Amino acid sequence: MNLARLTSATRVLHVGKFFPPVRGGMENHLHHLVKRLRNDVDVRVIVSNTAGGRVEETVDGVPVVRLPLAFTAGGMPISPGLVEELRRANADIIHFHVPNPGAQIACLISRPRAKLVATHQHDVTERPLITRAYHAVERAFFRRQARIIAAAPENIEFSPVLREFRERARVIPLGVDPEDSRRTPERDRRVKELRTRFGPRIVLFVGRHVRFKGIHFLIRAMREVEGHLLVGSQGPATEELRRLSAELGLASRVTFTGDIPDGELACYYLAADVFCLPSISRLEAFGIVQLEAMSCGVPVVSTRLETGVVYVNRDGETGLVVPPGDIGALAAALKRLLGDEALRRKLGEQARARVLREFTHEACARRTLELYGEILAE
């Protein structure tokens, strides 16, 4: 570790898409990271503003600049003012959170003088023409970076672009806060209510209802599983999934909870016997919901994707891993765990221990600071 050149005066500018109250994986990670970096370095954040013009404010002790948003393309913000902000940035390190084409192009145009770092959250693979054009931008952008952070080794090795830059890539896993899963009398009462209503064999899914999440395979697998499936959150596929469960005669054993409030989420994890992430695409780059379940001592059934999903949930250690889209294998894994309390307890305990050891927000911040020290010492 080399932190010799890091002080509270070291200026680090983080560039993201959005920032809370906007919710999302990238936004939540950025929020938790900068909150923990602010005591060690002079950290600031620039993002796009979803609600109008330029806003400067302080969020959890971190200065945040929200730039006017011209438009969004595929959910990605375009704020033309970012080019000038980067040109004028008085920073030792500029840390980008990508994919974020607008910010990546702004970086290439402005050519900031600071050392550059990028956190690569996931690949863009949806549409061939768009993907090819974006990959060209990515390659040019990554050539400018001193280091590139990925959440798992698989996210480097199987990325069509990032693997070309593996020599400057570093693995820093995402994290959760173990305090979020702490048992309290109030939570225990709510867990008991959920167990009474849906138990004794509860399978939980939490995530946006989109095709690549593989929820339709999970619902079909439930035909062979004695238990109750709770489908948390919602999304564009919700009504289709409701119809599927009704057509399969599973309406009484598949409950759509809608969005679960943050204060309630740990109760659902703690009430579950098994958590399932049945995703079928590399768009599922890590699956932080696995960490949330594991921190509550719940074993996970996930799929064997060429992403960080398999890095988080280790087959036979913290849960079970099955081929994506294999309904029979998914059902067999769920039945095995639901039918073996001793195995569930063992895997759940090992899952929580793995989270505490490797996947906390504090560990992520510490490793990020180490990386900053490394590049400033060069």
C-alpha positions in Angstrom: 0.0 0.0 0.0 1.3 3.4 -0.9 -0.6 6.3 0.7 2.5 8.5 1.2 1.2 11.1 -1.3 -2.4 11.0 -0.2 -3.5 13.8 2.3 -6.7 15.6 3.1 -5.6 18.2 0.6 -5.5 15.6 -2.3 -8.2 16.7 -4.6 -10.3 14.0 -6.1 -13.2 14.7 -8.5 -15.8 12.0 -9.2 -17.8 12.2 -12.4 -21.0 10.1 -12.5 -24.3 10.0 -14.3 -26.6 11.0 -11.5 -26.5 11.2 -7.7 -29.1 10.4 -5.0 -32.0 11.0 -4.6 -31.8 9.3 -8.0 -31.6 5.6 -7.3 -29.6 2.9 -9.2 -26.6 0.7 -8.8 -24.0 3.2 -10.1 -25.6 6.1 -8.2 -25.7 4.1 -4.9 -22.1 2.9 -5.3 -20.9 6.4 -6.0 -22.8 7.8 -3.0 -21.4 5.2 -0.5 -17.9 5.5 -1.9 -17.5 9.3 -1.6 -19.1 9.4 1.8 -16.3 7.2 3.0 -13.5 8.9 1.1 -14.3 12.4 2.3 -12.4 12.1 5.6 -9.1 11.1 3.8 -9.1 13.3 0.6 -10.8 16.4 -0.7 -13.6 14.8 -2.7 -16.1 16.4 -5.0 -18.8 15.1 -7.3 -20.1 16.2 -10.7 -23.2 14.7 -12.2 -26.2 15.6 -14.4 -29.2 17.3 -12.9 -32.6 15.6 -13.6 -34.6 18.6 -12.5 -33.4 21.7 -14.2 -30.3 24.0 -14.2 -27.0 24.0 -12.5 -27.2 23.2 -8.7 -24.3 23.3 -6.2 -25.0 21.6 -2.9 -23.5 19.5 -0.2 -24.8 15.9 0.3 -23.6 14.0 3.4 -20.6 16.3 3.7 -19.6 16.0 0.0 -19.8 19.0 -2.4 -22.0 18.0 -5.4 -22.4 19.9 -8.7 -25.4 19.0 -10.8 -25.0 20.2 -14.4 -27.9 21.1 -16.7 -29.1 18.0 -18.6 -29.6 18.5 -22.3 -31.2 15.1 -22.9 -30.7 11.4 -22.2 -29.9 8.7 -24.7 -30.6 5.1 -23.6 -30.8 6.3 -20.0 -27.4 8.0 -20.3 -27.2 11.7 -19.5 -25.8 14.3 -21.9 -24.6 17.5 -20.2 -22.5 19.7 -22.6 -21.3 21.8 -19.7 -19.2 18.9 -18.5 -16.5 19.6 -21.1 -15.7 23.0 -19.6 -15.9 21.7 -16.1 -13.3 19.1 -16.8 -11.0 21.6 -18.6 -11.2 23.9 -15.5 -11.0 21.1 -12.9 -8.4 21.7 -10.2 -8.0 18.1 -9.3 -5.1 15.7 -8.7 -7.3 12.7 -9.7 -10.5 12.6 -11.8 -12.5 9.4 -11.2 -15.1 8.5 -13.8 -17.9 6.0 -13.3 -18.9 4.3 -16.5 -20.6 3.4 -18.8 -21.4 7.1 -19.3 -20.8 8.0 -22.9 -21.4 11.8 -22.4 -18.8 11.9 -19.7 -16.4 9.7 -21.6 -16.6 11.9 -24.7 -16.3 15.0 -22.6 -13.1 13.5 -21.2 -11.7 12.9 -24.6 -12.5 16.5 -25.8 -11.4 18.3 -22.7 -8.2 16.3 -22.0 -8.0 17.1 -18.3 -4.5 17.4 -16.8 -5.3 15.3 -13.7 -4.5 11.6 -13.3 -7.5 9.6 -14.6 -9.3 6.6 -13.0 -12.4 4.9 -14.3 -14.7 2.5 -12.5 -16.2 0.1 -15.1 -19.6 -1.0 -13.9 -20.8 -3.1 -16.8 -20.5 -3.6 -20.6 -22.9 -2.1 -23.1 -24.1 -5.0 -25.3 -27.8 -4.3 -26.2 -27.7 -3.1 -29.9 -24.9 -4.1 -32.3 -24.6 -0.7 -34.1 -24.7 1.3 -30.9 -22.4 -1.2 -29.2 -19.7 -1.0 -31.9 -19.7 2.8 -31.8 -19.6 2.9 -28.0 -16.7 0.4 -27.9 -14.7 2.8 -30.1 -15.3 5.5 -27.6 -14.5 3.2 -24.7 -11.1 2.2 -26.2 -10.1 5.8 -26.7 -11.3 6.6 -23.2 -9.5 3.7 -21.5 -6.2 4.6 -23.2 -6.3 7.8 -21.2 -6.9 6.1 -17.9 -4.0 5.5 -15.4 -6.1 2.7 -13.9 -9.5 1.0 -14.6 -11.4 -0.5 -11.7 -13.7 -3.6 -12.2 -15.8 -5.2 -9.5 -14.6 -8.8 -10.3 -11.9 -10.6 -12.3 -14.6 -12.0 -14.7 -15.6 -8.4 -15.6 -12.1 -7.9 -16.9 -11.5 -11.3 -18.6 -14.8 -11.5 -20.4 -15.3 -7.9 -21.4 -14.8 -7.4 -25.1 -13.0 -4.1 -24.5 -11.7 -4.1 -20.9 -9.7 -7.2 -21.4 -7.6 -5.3 -23.9 -6.5 -3.1 -21.0 -6.1 -5.8 -18.4 -2.5 -4.6 -17.5 -3.9 -1.4 -16.0 -7.1 -2.9 -14.6 -7.6 -3.6 -10.9 -10.3 -5.5 -9.0 -12.1 -3.6 -6.3 -15.4 -5.3 -5.4 -18.6 -3.4 -4.7 -19.8 -3.5 -1.1 -22.7 -3.3 1.3 -23.1 -2.1 4.9 -23.5 -5.0 7.3 -25.4 -2.7 9.7 -28.2 -2.7 7.1 -28.9 -6.4 8.0 -28.5 -6.1 11.8 -31.4 -7.8 13.6 -33.5 -5.6 15.9 -36.7 -6.3 17.9 -38.7 -4.4 15.3 -37.2 -6.3 12.4 -37.7 -9.6 14.2 -41.4 -8.8 14.6 -41.7 -7.9 10.9 -39.8 -11.1 9.9 -42.2 -13.1 12.0 -45.2 -11.5 10.2 -43.7 -12.3 6.8 -42.9 -15.9 7.8 -46.4 -16.3 9.1 -47.9 -14.9 5.9 -45.7 -16.5 3.2 -43.7 -19.3 5.0 -42.4 -21.8 5.8 -40.5 -22.1 2.5 -39.8 -18.7 1.0 -37.8 -17.9 -2.2 -37.0 -14.3 -2.7 -36.1 -12.3 -5.8 -35.4 -8.5 -5.8 -34.5 -6.6 -8.9 -36.0 -4.6 -11.8 -38.5 -6.6 -13.9 -36.7 -6.8 -17.2 -36.0 -9.7 -19.5 -32.3 -10.3 -18.7 -33.1 -10.9 -15.1 -34.6 -14.2 -16.0 -37.6 -13.9 -13.7 -39.8 -15.8 -16.1 -37.5 -18.8 -15.8 -37.7 -18.6 -12.0 -41.5 -18.5 -12.1 -41.6 -21.6 -14.4 -39.2 -23.4 -12.0 -41.6 -22.8 -9.2 -44.0 -25.3 -10.7 -41.7 -28.0 -9.4 -40.8 -26.3 -6.1 -42.9 -26.5 -3.0 -42.6 -23.0 -1.6 -43.7 -19.4 -2.0 -41.9 -17.0 -4.3 -41.8 -13.3 -3.4 -40.9 -11.1 -6.4 -39.7 -7.8 -5.2 -39.5 -4.5 -7.1 -41.3 -3.9 -10.5 -40.5 -2.9 -14.1 -41.7 -3.0 -17.7 -42.2 -6.8 -17.5 -44.3 -6.9 -14.3 -47.7 -7.4 -16.0 -46.3 -10.1 -18.3 -44.8 -11.9 -15.3 -48.1 -11.7 -13.4 -50.0 -13.2 -16.4 -47.4 -16.0 -16.6 -47.8 -16.9 -12.9 -51.6 -17.0 -13.4 -51.4 -19.1 -16.5 -49.2 -21.6 -14.7 -51.6 -21.8 -11.8 -49.1 -20.2 -9.5 -50.9 -17.1 -8.5 -51.4 -18.3 -4.9 -47.6 -19.2 -4.6 -46.1 -16.2 -6.4 -46.5 -12.8 -4.8 -45.5 -9.5 -6.4 -44.5 -7.2 -3.6 -43.9 -4.1 -5.6 -41.1 -1.8 -4.6 -39.9 -2.7 -1.1 -39.0 0.4 1.0 -35.4 0.6 2.1 -36.4 0.2 5.7 -38.2 -3.0 4.9 -35.8 -4.7 2.6 -33.6 -6.3 5.3 -36.8 -7.8 6.8 -37.6 -9.6 3.5 -34.1 -10.9 3.2 -34.1 -12.1 6.8 -37.5 -13.8 6.3 -36.3 -15.7 3.1 -35.0 -19.2 3.1 -33.3 -18.8 -0.3 -32.5 -15.8 -2.4 -32.5 -16.4 -6.2 -30.9 -14.3 -9.0 -31.8 -16.1 -12.2 -30.3 -13.6 -14.7 -29.5 -14.8 -18.2 -27.3 -12.1 -19.7 -24.0 -10.4 -19.1 -26.0 -7.2 -18.4 -26.0 -8.7 -14.9 -22.5 -7.6 -14.2 -22.3 -8.2 -10.4 -25.6 -8.6 -8.7 -25.2 -6.6 -5.5 -28.6 -8.0 -4.3 -26.6 -11.2 -3.8 -24.5 -9.4 -1.2 -27.5 -7.9 0.5 -29.0 -11.4 0.9 -25.7 -13.0 1.9 -25.1 -10.3 4.6 -28.4 -11.5 6.1 -27.1 -15.1 6.2 -29.3 -16.2 3.3 -27.8 -18.7 0.7 -28.1 -17.7 -2.9 -29.0 -19.6 -6.1 -27.6 -17.7 -9.1 -26.6 -18.5 -12.7 -23.2 -19.2 -14.2 -22.6 -16.0 -16.2 -19.3 -14.7 -17.5 -19.5 -11.8 -15.0 -18.9 -11.0 -11.4 -22.1 -12.8 -10.4 -20.1 -16.0 -10.1 -17.4 -14.1 -8.2 -19.9 -13.1 -5.5 -21.8 -16.3 -5.0 -19.5 -19.3 -4.9 -21.0 -22.7 -5.8 -21.1 -24.9 -2.8 -19.6 -22.3 -0.5 -22.2 -19.4 -0.3 -25.0 -21.0 -2.4 -25.6 -22.9 -5.6 -24.9 -21.9 -9.2 -26.8 -23.3 -12.2 -26.7 -22.7 -16.0 -28.6 -19.6 -17.1 -32.1 -20.4 -18.5 -32.1 -24.0 -17.3 -35.5 -24.3 -15.5 -34.8 -27.9 -14.4 -31.5 -27.1 -12.8 -32.9 -24.0 -11.2 -35.8 -25.9 -9.7 -33.4 -28.7 -8.5 -31.2 -26.2 -6.7 -34.1 -24.5 -5.0 -35.5 -27.8 -3.9 -32.2 -28.9 -2.6 -31.7 -25.9 -0.4 -35.4 -25.7 0.8 -35.2 -29.4 1.7 -32.0 -29.2 3.7 -32.0 -26.9 6.7 -28.5 -27.8 7.8 -27.1 -27.0 4.3 -29.0 -23.7 4.2 -27.6 -22.7 7.6 -24.1 -23.7 6.6 -24.1 -21.9 3.3 -25.8 -18.8 4.9 -23.2 -18.5 7.6 -20.4 -18.8 5.1 -22.1 -16.3 2.9 -22.3 -13.7 5.6 -18.7 -14.3 6.6 -17.6 -13.8 3.0 -19.4 -10.4 2.8 -17.9 -9.2 6.1 -14.4 -10.3 4.8 -14.5 -9.0 1.2 -17.6 -7.0 0.3 -18.1 -3.9 2.6 -18.3 -0.3 1.7 -15.3 0.3 4.0 -13.2 -2.3 2.2 -14.1 -0.7 -1.2 -13.1 2.8 0.0 -9.9 1.5 1.5 -8.8 -0.3 -1.7 -9.8 2.8 -3.7 -7.5 5.0 -1.5 -4.7 2.5 -2.0 -5.2 2.8 -5.8 -5.1 6.6 -5.6 -1.8 6.4 -3.7 -0.4 4.0 -6.2 -1.0 6.2 -9.2 0.1 9.4 -7.5 3.4 7.8 -6.6 4.1 7.0 -10.2 
